[in-house]
Amino acid sequence: MLTQRQELILKTIIKDFTQTHEPVGSKTVMNQLPIKVSSATIRNEMAALEEQGLLEKTHSSSGRVPSTKGYRYYLDHLVDPVEIPASVYNQIVCQLDQPFHQVNEIVQEAAKILSDLTNYTAFAAGPETHDVAITGFRVVPLSSYQIMAILVTDDGNVKNQVYTIPHGSNGEEIEKAVRLINDQLVGKHLSELNDDLFNNIAHHLVAGGSAPEILDLLQDVVKDAASEQMYVDGQLNLLNNYESEDVSKIKSLYELIDQNDIISSLMGFNPHDAVSLNQKSQIQVKLGSELPSDLLKNYSLLTAEYSVGKYGKGTLALLGPTNMPYSQMIGLLEYFRNELAKKLLDYYDRFK
């Protein structure tokens, strides 16, 4: 552990560096410290922090910049979240105060708001859907060879899939299949849908002489309804903090961000790795060297979990530069996750 004075110096250097992005010298630290310390003493302490690997000296200046280890110490022991300004509060309230028609619209807007506010890349995943119940399955003809399957759940969400039907399919058989499927599915939760249930439905479809091909479409739309919905906004902001001009690396970075499975694993929330703000509030921060891809070495990922009561938990994340102002970003995420949870609860209350 560091001494109290060393912690103050490290905190001051990080605060100044995240604002100016310039190496910080001893005189700058002296003028900003809340205690009176000579410039020579500060230089000695900065040298000690450098020896411990918490600061790095650049070749172009006598000032120091934080190392990854220094940021990690700061996040684990020193970070102090800042309350968001009234202007930011008003923007969040205004953008969330819309007549949303589905949960996914709210979650998608959440990613956009976070990206707009920070100029970083934002991710938002909706709450789990396993306890959502099916209220109806419908098929709408689009043409003589295409139909749209629509699955409606009790949280107001609507999922649909377009399907090309075999030549000569009978409309009456399709309607009969839809009625049979509704008899089997309505009222069941998504978590109850399994292979045994689908095999049972297939058996009834064949035995009843109805269209068995509808089962494939049903399984596709159910899979879509049960899958995690991940939204990304502000992908172009990645270029603001990418130092390489190698086009192939930039392309690889964008391909990485587009892979939902990888992003979901990165956003996996582990309370033991979170920055403890108080007993009820935690934000997880992963620095570039702690992320699984070398493409992200100059970035940090901030992740916040939000709870929507019995409807489950969702996740928010910001991907920005390692030298981001953590106290402001953590404060923003902490406030925003609570506001998003309130908005989603208000939405769910409409379907009680």
N, C-alpha and C positions, 0 to 999 in steps of 0.2 A: 504493500500500500504506500501511497505517497503521503508526504506531509501536507498539512493544510495549506501552506504557502505554495507548494508545488502544484496542488490541485487548483488553486486560484489562478496560477500562471497558465497552466494547461487550458483551463476553461476560458480564460481571456484570449489566449492565442487562437483557439478554435472559433470563438465568437467573432473575432476580428477577421480571421481568414475566410470564414464562410460569407462574410459581407463584402470583403474587398477582393478576395481570391489572389492576394499578394502576400509574399512572405512577411512575417511579423517580427519586428526588431524589439530590442529591450526597452528603448525609449517609448515606443508605442504601448508596450505592456505596462510600463511604469505609470504612464498618464491615465491608464484605464483601471488599474488595480484599486480595489476599495481600501487597501492598506498602504501605508507609506513604506516603501522599500527603495533602496538605492539602485541605480542602473547596473552597477557592478554586481550586486547581489543577484539581481534578476538574470544577468548573463550567466552567473555560476549555476543558478537553478535551471536555466534553459539547457546548459551543457549537461547537467545531471539527467534531465529528462531525455536528452538526446542519447545519452549512454544507455538508458533503460529502453530505448527503442520507441519512445512515445512521440518524439519530435524528429524531424529530418531537416538537414541544412541543404539549401539549394546552392548550386555552383555559382549562380548569378547574384547572390545577395547574402548579407550577413544574417538576415532574418531566418526564422524557422517556419516550417509548415507541419501540420499534424501528420503522423503516420497512421496506417491502418490500426496499429496497436493503440495509438493515442486516441483515435476515435472510439475504439472499443472500450477503453477505460472510461472515457467521457460518457458514453451511452450507458455503461453499467453502473456508474457511480455519481455522475455530476450533472447530467442533463436536467434542465428545469423547464418544462413545457410552458409556452407563452399563450395567454388568452388571445383568441382571434379578435381582430379589430371589428368595430361595428359595421363597417362597409362590407366585410367578408360575411359577417352574420346575415346582413340584409340580402346579399346575393344568394346565399344558400337557401334562405327562406323563400325568396322570390322564385327561384328555379324549381324548388320542390313543390311549390304551391300551384300545381297544375292538375287538370282533370284526367289523371292517368286511368287507363282502362284495364291494364294488366300489370302484374307484379314485375314482369321483365322490363316494362317501359320505365318503371321507377328505378330499377337497378341499372339499366342502361344510362339513364339520365344522371345517376350518381357518378358513374365513371366520367361522363362529360363535365360535370361540375368540378370534380377534383382536378381534372386535367386543365380546365380553364383557369382555375384559381392558382395553380402551381407552375404551369408550363412544363410539367413532367408527364410521363406516361402513366395513366391510371388504369386500374383493373377493378372490376366489381363482379362478385359472384353472388347470386341470389340465395335465399335460405333453402335448406333441403326440402324436397317435395315428397318424401316417402309417406308422410302421414296425410297427404292430400287425397281426397276421395273423388272418384269418377261420378259425375252427374249425368253424363250422356255421351253417346257415340252416334254420329250421323254421317251419311254419305250424300254428297250433292253432285249430280251429273254436270260436267262442264261441256262435254261434247259427246258424240256417239262412241268415242273410244277413251275418254278420260273422265275420271271422277275425283272428287276431293273428299278425303276422310277428315272429320272434325271430332276432336276429343275435348270435352269440357269438364273441368274439375271444379270442386266446391270453393276454390279460392278465386274464382272468376277467370282463371287462365284458359285460353283456347289454343290448342295445337292443331295444325292441319298438315296433311300430306297429299300431294297430287299423285295419282296412280293411273297408269295406262292399263285398261282392262282388256282381256283376251277378246278377239273377234267373235261376235255372236253371243256375248254374255247377255243373260236374261235379266231385265230390270226387276221383275217380280222376285227372282231368286236373290238378287242383291238386297232388296228391301226385307225379304224374309231373313237373310243372314244378319242384317243390322238389328232386327227385332230380337233375334236369338242372342246376339252378342250383348245387347243392352240388358237382357234378362240375366245374363251371367256376370256382368261387370258393374252395373250401376250400384253405387253404395260401397263398393270395395275400394280400399286404399291402394295406392300405387305399390306400396311395399308388399301387398298380398299377391301381386301378379307374378306368377312363376310358370315354369314349363308345364307343370302338371295341369294348371288351369287352362293354359292355351291348348294343350293336348285334348282336354275335355271339351273345349269349345270346338276344336277341329272335328272331334267325333260327332258332336251334335250337328255340325254343319253338313257333314257327309250323310249322316243318317236322315237328316231332314230334307235332303235334296236341295239345299240352298247353296249359294256360291262360295266354295271353299277358298277361292283366291282372295277373298276379303280378309282372311286371317293374316296374310302377309302384310297387308296395309295396316291392319290393326296393330300388329307387333311393331311396325316402324313408328307409328305415331305415339304409341305408348312409350317406346324407348326414348323418343324425343322429349316427351313430357317428364320422364323420370331423370333425364340427364341434367347435369349441372350446367346452368347457363352462365357463361363467362363473357363479360363485355370489356373491351379495351378501347381507350380513347387517348389521343395525343401521341400516336406512334411517331409522327414526324419530330416530336420533341427530343427523341433519342439522339438526333443529329446534333443538337445543341451541346451535347456533352461527349461526343465521340471524337477521339483525337486522331484516329487513323483515317487516311484518305483512300485506303484500299477498298475499291468498290465491292470486291467479293466478300470482304469481312462485313461491310455494311449490309449487304444482301443477306448474309448468314444471320446477322443480328435481327433483322426484320423477320426472317423465317423462324427464328427462335421464339420471338414474341407471339407469332401466329399459332404456335403449337399449344393448344389448350391444356394438354396433359402435362407438359413441362411447366407451364405457368401455374397450373393448379398445385403441382408438387412444390414449386418454389413458395407459393402462398400458404402452404400447410402451416397452420398456427399451432405452435407449441408454447404453452404458458411458461414453461421453464426457461425458454430462451427470450422471453419478453422483457422489455424495459419496464421496471416496476415504477408506476407513477403514484399509485396509492393502492389500497386493498382491492378496489373494484375496477381499476383502470390499468390496462396494459397494452402497449404497442410493441410489436416485434420488429427489430431492425437487423437486417443481414447486410454486412458490408461486402464489397466486391470479391474480396479474397475468400469469403465464406459462401459465395454462390457457386454452383457447379459448372459454370461455363466461363472460359477465359474471355469471351466476348463481353462479359459483364464486369470485368475487373475494375473499371472506373465508375461503377454505379453502386447504389445502395437500394435495397428494397425494404420499404416500410409496410408492415402488414397489421391490419386491425380486424378483429373479429367483432361482429355485432349479433345480438340476440333478438329474435322476434317471438319470444315466449314459446308456446307450444308449436309454432310454425317452423321452428328450427333456427339455425345459425347461418349467417353468411359471412363473406370476407371482402374487405377492401384493401387495396395496395397501391403504393406509389413507387415508381422506379425512376430515380433521379440521380444526380451526380453525388459522388462520395462526399464532396465538400458542400452539401446542401445545408441550409440552416435547420438543424434537427429540432431545436426547441420549438420553432414555429410550425414545422411540419407535423411533429408529434401532437402539438396542441390542436392543430387543424383536424387531424385524423380522429383524435379523441372526441372532439365536438361533433364532427360530421357523422361518425358511426352512430352516435346517440340520436341525432336528428333523423337519419335514415331509418333507424329502427322505429322511431315514433311514426314516421310517415307510412311505413309498411303496416304497422299495427292499426293505424287509422283506416288503411285500405282494407285489411282483413275484416275489420269490424263491420264493414258494409255487407258482409255475406253471412253474418250470424243469424 
